[in-house]
Amino acid sequence: MHTVIVGAGALGSNLGGYMAETGENVTLIGRQPHVDAIRADGLIIEGMRGRHVVRNLGATSVAREVTAADNLILAVKSYDTGEALASLGHLRGKVGAVLSVQNGGGKDEALAEAFGREAVVGATSIVGGAMPAPGRVIHTNEGGTWLGEFDGRRTARVEAIADAFRKAKLPVEVRDDIRSAIWCKLNQMVPAATLACVTRLRVHEMYQEPSLAALFVELSREVAGVAARLGIPLVDCQGFPVKTLCSQPFDAAVESVIARGRGMQERGMTQVKISTLQDLERGKRTEAAHVIGHVVDLAEANGVPVPKLALLYGVIRGVEAAQSLRRKSQ
């Protein structure tokens, strides 16, 4: 089975590298310096599982060099989706399944437009990583991935993708309610990205500060209100008890967030930093508009009040605008 990963950043390289180690035929499509480093010295993965050097891995910066694939996984930054999909137009009808592990909203609609709705498999992932240099990634969070057909069927193609994850020892679950799982990830990603950008803290630190844990719960419940208005029920996924967090007594929910942070620290997960914050600290463009802004826009369009989220998003937009002006003046 040939798996192509478009967007060989931290997440895409971690997934593709671990899959290739098991003998899976994997091709990464990424930026030229990363591709050159992989071709010269292999892909170096460090972090949660120690140090790995993966050499049996295809890598290219030219999408047209890929002529077909069983599975195509989109992992580019959300703001690069349009450009990435335009470069993949020659693969329409030549891919068995396409799926997105991106953070932002609207990702599956974009895939459906590019490849046809019948090609799209639902997916969401909380595998964490960082990319300190070309050819080298760090695996920071042994998070899960959720997969499923949007009509709830259990199909051979979804099971085959899940098997590739399992062989690579990447936690994965096939669900018949994949829309709910995608919104559960968004429900947790939005508060985490928002608070991380405002505080500049790592995830375990943010969770363990009581005032921030309380704000995390408040933001999570604002996002839940948007999902409810859209008719998407939230559920409890393994390691991702979103329904419980949004429905239990407030003080108990806050304590569960604090306990989550303690658990991360006890397991040595002390280097997990939200990707939006990583980009902000580097002065790069972030995905805030496609993650936080996506929910704020949906809330406004559907008449759902999200006052705290909207306020904090405005602060983040202001910081990004200031950084952009600084870059242009240099």
C-alpha positions as CSV (number, residue, x, y, z in Angstrom):
1,M,0.0,0.0,0.0
2,H,1.4,3.4,-1.0
3,T,0.8,6.2,1.4
4,V,1.6,9.8,0.3
5,I,1.8,12.5,3.0
6,V,1.5,16.0,1.7
7,G,3.0,18.5,4.1
8,A,6.1,16.9,5.6
9,G,6.3,19.1,8.7
10,A,6.4,17.8,12.3
11,L,3.2,15.9,12.2
12,G,3.4,14.5,8.6
13,S,7.1,13.4,9.1
14,N,6.4,11.7,12.4
15,L,3.5,9.7,10.9
16,G,5.3,8.9,7.7
17,G,8.5,8.0,9.4
18,Y,7.0,5.6,11.8
19,M,4.9,4.0,9.0
20,A,8.0,3.6,6.8
21,E,9.9,1.8,9.6
22,T,7.3,-1.0,9.4
23,G,8.0,-1.5,5.7
24,E,5.1,0.7,4.5
25,N,5.6,2.4,1.1
26,V,5.6,6.0,2.1
27,T,6.3,9.2,0.1
28,L,6.6,12.6,1.8
29,I,6.0,15.7,-0.1
30,G,7.7,18.6,1.6
31,R,9.9,21.6,1.3
32,Q,13.2,21.3,-0.6
33,P,15.6,21.6,2.4
34,H,13.8,18.9,4.3
35,V,13.6,16.6,1.3
36,D,17.4,17.1,0.6
37,A,18.2,16.2,4.2
38,I,16.1,13.1,4.2
39,R,17.6,11.9,0.9
40,A,21.1,12.5,2.2
41,D,20.9,11.2,5.8
42,G,17.4,9.8,6.3
43,L,14.7,11.2,8.5
44,I,15.7,11.6,12.1
45,I,12.9,11.2,14.7
46,E,13.6,11.9,18.3
47,G,11.5,12.3,21.4
48,M,8.9,9.9,22.8
49,R,10.4,6.7,21.4
50,G,14.1,7.6,21.5
51,R,16.1,8.3,18.4
52,H,15.2,6.7,15.0
53,V,16.8,7.2,11.6
54,V,14.4,6.2,8.8
55,R,16.0,5.7,5.5
56,N,13.5,3.7,3.5
57,L,11.4,6.7,2.9
58,G,10.5,8.5,-0.4
59,A,10.7,12.3,-0.3
60,T,10.1,14.9,-3.0
61,S,9.2,18.6,-3.2
62,V,7.5,18.2,-6.6
63,A,3.9,16.9,-6.2
64,R,3.8,15.9,-9.9
65,E,6.4,13.2,-9.3
66,V,3.6,11.3,-7.5
67,T,1.4,9.7,-10.1
68,A,-0.9,7.6,-7.9
69,A,-1.5,6.5,-4.3
70,D,-3.6,4.2,-2.2
71,N,-3.9,6.8,0.5
72,L,-3.1,10.5,0.5
73,I,-2.8,12.3,3.9
74,L,-3.0,16.1,3.9
75,A,-0.8,17.6,6.7
76,V,0.1,21.1,5.4
77,K,-0.6,24.2,7.5
78,S,-4.3,25.2,7.0
79,Y,-3.4,28.4,5.1
80,D,-1.4,26.4,2.6
81,T,-4.3,24.1,1.7
82,G,-5.4,25.8,-1.5
83,E,-1.9,25.8,-2.9
84,A,-1.3,22.2,-1.9
85,L,-4.5,20.9,-3.4
86,A,-3.9,22.9,-6.7
87,S,-0.6,21.0,-7.0
88,L,-2.4,17.7,-6.6
89,G,-5.0,18.1,-9.3
90,H,-3.4,15.5,-11.5
91,L,-4.2,12.8,-8.8
92,R,-8.0,13.2,-8.9
93,G,-9.4,9.7,-9.6
94,K,-6.0,8.2,-9.0
95,V,-6.1,8.0,-5.1
96,G,-8.0,5.4,-3.2
97,A,-8.7,7.6,-0.1
98,V,-7.8,11.2,0.9
99,L,-7.8,12.4,4.5
100,S,-6.7,15.4,6.4
101,V,-5.0,15.5,9.8
102,Q,-4.9,19.3,9.8
103,N,-5.9,21.5,12.7
104,G,-8.2,23.9,10.9
105,G,-11.9,23.8,9.9
106,G,-13.3,23.3,6.4
107,K,-10.6,20.8,5.6
108,D,-12.9,18.0,4.4
109,E,-14.9,20.3,2.2
110,A,-11.7,21.4,0.5
111,L,-10.7,17.7,-0.1
112,A,-14.1,16.9,-1.5
113,E,-13.9,19.7,-4.0
114,A,-10.4,18.7,-5.1
115,F,-10.9,14.9,-5.2
116,G,-14.6,14.2,-5.1
117,R,-16.7,13.5,-2.0
118,E,-16.5,9.8,-2.5
119,A,-12.7,9.8,-2.0
120,V,-12.7,11.6,1.3
121,V,-12.3,9.7,4.6
122,G,-12.8,11.7,7.9
123,A,-9.8,12.0,10.2
124,T,-8.4,14.0,13.1
125,S,-5.2,13.6,15.1
126,I,-3.5,14.9,18.2
127,V,-0.1,13.4,17.6
128,G,2.3,16.2,18.7
129,G,5.7,17.1,17.2
130,A,8.2,19.9,16.4
131,M,10.6,20.4,13.6
132,P,13.8,22.1,14.8
133,A,15.7,21.6,11.5
134,P,15.4,20.1,8.0
135,G,15.6,16.3,8.2
136,R,14.9,16.2,11.9
137,V,11.6,16.1,13.9
138,I,10.7,15.6,17.5
139,H,7.8,13.4,18.7
140,T,6.4,15.2,21.7
141,N,3.0,13.7,22.2
142,E,1.9,10.1,21.7
143,G,-1.6,11.3,20.9
144,G,-4.3,9.4,19.0
145,T,-5.8,9.5,15.5
146,W,-9.4,8.9,14.7
147,L,-10.7,7.7,11.3
148,G,-14.1,7.0,9.8
149,E,-16.4,7.2,6.8
150,F,-18.7,10.2,6.9
151,D,-21.7,7.9,6.4
152,G,-20.7,5.7,9.3
153,R,-19.9,2.6,7.3
154,R,-17.0,0.3,8.2
155,T,-15.1,0.0,5.0
156,A,-12.0,-1.9,3.9
157,R,-10.1,1.3,3.0
158,V,-10.6,2.7,6.5
159,E,-9.5,-0.5,8.1
160,A,-6.4,-0.6,5.9
161,I,-5.4,2.9,6.9
162,A,-6.0,2.1,10.6
163,D,-3.9,-1.1,10.2
164,A,-1.0,1.0,8.9
165,F,-1.2,3.2,12.0
166,R,-1.4,0.1,14.3
167,K,1.7,-1.5,12.7
168,A,3.5,1.8,13.3
169,K,2.3,1.7,17.0
170,L,0.4,4.9,16.4
171,P,-2.8,4.9,18.5
172,V,-5.8,4.9,16.2
173,E,-9.5,4.3,16.5
174,V,-12.1,3.8,13.7
175,R,-15.3,5.6,14.5
176,D,-18.8,5.7,12.9
177,D,-19.3,9.2,14.3
178,I,-16.2,10.8,12.8
179,R,-17.8,14.3,12.6
180,S,-18.2,14.3,16.3
181,A,-14.6,13.2,16.8
182,I,-13.4,16.0,14.5
183,W,-15.3,18.5,16.5
184,C,-14.0,17.0,19.8
185,K,-10.5,17.7,18.6
186,L,-11.5,21.2,17.6
187,N,-13.2,21.6,21.0
188,Q,-9.8,21.0,22.7
189,M,-7.5,22.5,20.1
190,V,-9.2,25.9,20.1
191,P,-8.9,26.5,23.9
192,A,-5.4,25.1,24.0
193,A,-4.2,27.2,21.0
194,T,-5.8,30.3,22.4
195,L,-4.4,30.1,25.9
196,A,-1.0,28.9,24.6
197,C,-0.7,32.0,22.3
198,V,-1.7,34.3,25.1
199,T,0.4,32.8,27.9
200,R,3.3,31.3,25.9
201,L,3.2,28.2,28.2
202,R,3.7,24.6,27.3
203,V,0.5,22.5,27.5
204,H,1.2,20.7,30.9
205,E,2.0,24.1,32.5
206,M,-1.2,25.7,31.1
207,Y,-3.4,22.8,32.3
208,Q,-2.0,22.9,35.9
209,E,-2.5,26.6,36.6
210,P,-6.0,26.7,38.2
211,S,-7.1,30.0,36.7
212,L,-6.1,28.9,33.2
213,A,-7.7,25.4,33.7
214,A,-10.9,27.2,34.5
215,L,-10.6,29.4,31.5
216,F,-9.9,26.3,29.4
217,V,-13.2,24.8,30.5
218,E,-15.1,28.0,29.8
219,L,-13.6,28.2,26.3
220,S,-14.3,24.6,25.7
221,R,-17.9,25.1,26.6
222,E,-18.2,28.1,24.3
223,V,-17.0,25.9,21.4
224,A,-19.4,23.1,22.5
225,G,-22.2,25.6,22.1
226,V,-21.3,26.1,18.4
227,A,-21.2,22.4,17.8
228,A,-24.6,22.0,19.4
229,R,-26.1,24.7,17.2
230,L,-24.7,22.9,14.2
231,G,-26.3,19.6,15.4
232,I,-23.0,17.9,16.0
233,P,-23.0,15.9,19.3
234,L,-19.8,15.8,21.3
235,V,-18.6,12.5,22.6
236,D,-16.0,11.0,24.9
237,C,-13.1,9.6,22.9
238,Q,-10.2,7.7,24.5
239,G,-8.0,10.2,26.2
240,F,-10.3,12.9,25.0
241,P,-13.4,13.1,27.3
242,V,-15.0,16.1,25.7
243,K,-18.6,15.3,26.4
244,T,-17.8,14.8,30.1
245,L,-15.7,18.0,30.3
246,C,-18.5,20.1,28.8
247,S,-21.3,18.6,30.9
248,Q,-20.0,17.8,34.4
249,P,-20.1,20.3,37.2
250,F,-17.7,23.2,36.5
251,D,-15.4,22.6,39.5
252,A,-15.0,18.9,38.6
253,A,-14.2,19.8,35.0
254,V,-11.5,22.2,36.1
255,E,-10.0,19.6,38.4
256,S,-10.0,17.1,35.4
257,V,-8.0,19.6,33.3
258,I,-5.5,20.1,36.2
259,A,-5.2,16.3,36.6
260,R,-4.6,16.0,32.8
261,G,-1.6,18.4,33.2
262,R,-0.2,16.5,36.2
263,G,-0.5,13.2,34.2
264,M,1.4,14.7,31.3
265,Q,4.2,15.8,33.6
266,E,4.4,12.4,35.3
267,R,4.7,10.7,31.9
268,G,7.5,13.1,30.9
269,M,5.4,14.9,28.4
270,T,6.9,18.3,29.3
271,Q,7.9,19.5,25.8
272,V,4.5,19.6,24.3
273,K,3.9,23.0,22.8
274,I,0.9,23.9,20.6
275,S,1.9,24.3,17.0
276,T,0.2,27.7,16.8
277,L,2.4,28.9,19.6
278,Q,5.5,27.4,17.9
279,D,4.8,29.5,14.8
280,L,4.0,32.6,16.8
281,E,7.3,32.4,18.7
282,R,9.2,32.1,15.4
283,G,7.5,35.1,14.0
284,K,5.8,33.0,11.4
285,R,2.2,33.1,10.1
286,T,0.0,31.0,12.4
287,E,-3.1,28.9,11.8
288,A,-5.1,30.9,14.4
289,A,-7.5,32.2,11.7
290,H,-8.2,28.7,10.5
291,V,-8.6,27.2,13.9
292,I,-9.8,29.8,16.5
293,G,-11.1,32.2,13.9
294,H,-13.1,29.4,12.2
295,V,-15.1,28.7,15.3
296,V,-15.5,32.5,16.1
297,D,-16.8,33.0,12.5
298,L,-19.2,30.0,12.8
299,A,-20.4,31.3,16.1
300,E,-21.2,34.7,14.7
301,A,-22.9,33.2,11.6
302,N,-25.1,31.0,13.8
303,G,-25.9,33.5,16.6
304,V,-23.9,31.7,19.3
305,P,-22.2,33.9,21.9
306,V,-18.5,33.1,22.4
307,P,-17.4,36.3,24.3
308,K,-14.2,35.0,25.9
309,L,-13.0,33.2,22.8
310,A,-13.8,36.2,20.6
311,L,-11.9,38.6,23.0
312,L,-8.8,36.4,23.2
313,Y,-8.8,35.8,19.5
314,G,-8.8,39.5,19.0
315,V,-5.7,39.8,21.2
316,I,-3.9,37.0,19.2
317,R,-4.8,38.7,15.9
318,G,-3.3,41.9,17.2
319,V,-0.1,40.2,18.2
320,E,0.1,38.6,14.7
321,A,-0.5,41.9,13.0
322,A,2.2,43.6,15.0
323,Q,4.7,40.8,14.2
324,S,3.8,41.0,10.5
325,L,4.5,44.8,10.5
326,R,7.8,44.1,12.2
327,R,8.8,41.6,9.6
328,K,7.9,44.0,6.8
329,S,10.0,46.8,8.3
330,Q,13.1,44.7,8.7
